[in-house]
Amino acid sequence: RPLFQSLQTLADDNASFFQATGTEIGRRFAAAFAALREHGRRLEPALRHFARLYHRFDLDEATPGNGYRSLVQTARCCLAHAVHKS
């Protein structure tokens, strides 16, 4: 949850900042940050759902790995990178 909250806050701040420039490039950046905020908002419930279920699909108790777990981990890495770049 904190990662998504950070993304939402940073995307809002950056969208507001770039929108205030009044330039075409500023409007493009503002639109990009608004899209990033929206994607994060929609992605959070899906990742939360997968995170509750992915342990069911592990190979066995000693091998905590499967495609769902990898998908969640990859999405979290991408979110962390987006937060860092924002």
Stockholm file with secondary structure:
# STOCKHOLM 1.0

chainA/1-86         RPLFQSLQTLADDNASFFQATGTEIGRRFAAAFAALREHGRRLEPALRHFARLYHRFDLDEATPGNGYRSLVQTARCCLAHAVHKS
#=GR chainA/1-86 SS CHHHHHHHHHHHHHHHHHHHTCSHHHHHHHHHHHHHHHHHHHHHHHHHHHHHHGGGGSSBTTBCCCHHHHHHHHHHHHHHHHHHHC
#=GC SS_cons        CHHHHHHHHHHHHHHHHHHHTCSHHHHHHHHHHHHHHHHHHHHHHHHHHHHHHGGGGSSBTTBCCCHHHHHHHHHHHHHHHHHHHC
//
